[in-house]
């Protein structure tokens, strides 16, 4: 990441975000990750390591982030999402 107040263009940022979202959406089954993360976190939370509050907060934040992404893209088909990414990447 660049430091604050350095010159960049909004389209460059949006293109980078579109590429990032495209990469994670189509390379991993991201729709299944909230449940997978919950299963992993549940297993960790019953251990001594899971009793560490900062770790719990980080796990909850990660889970919430991925749930938000999945929810935001849920109404759209993979084809619609792919077309939107391609449009942004070529803009």
C-alpha positions, 0 to 999 in steps of 0.5 A, a space after each residue: 500500500 502507498 502512504 497517504 497523500 500520494 498520487 493515485 487514481 481512483 480507477 487504479 484502486 477500483 481495478 485492483 479491488 476488482 482483480 482481488 475480488 475476482 481472484 478470491 471469488 473464482 479461485 476459492 469456493 468463497 461461498 462455503 468459507 463462512 461455514 468452514 471458518 465457523 467450524 475451524 473457529 469452534 474447534 479452536 475456541 474449546 482449546 487453551 489457545 482459543 481462550 486468548 481474547 485478541 485471537 477471538 476478536 481477530 477470528 470474529 472479524 475475519 468471519 464477519 468480513 467474509 460473510 459480508 462479502 458473500 452476502 453482498 455478492 449473493 444476489 448475483 450469478 457467477 456469470 454476472 459477477 465475472 462480467 462485472 469484474 471483467 468490465 471493471 478490469 478493462 475500464 
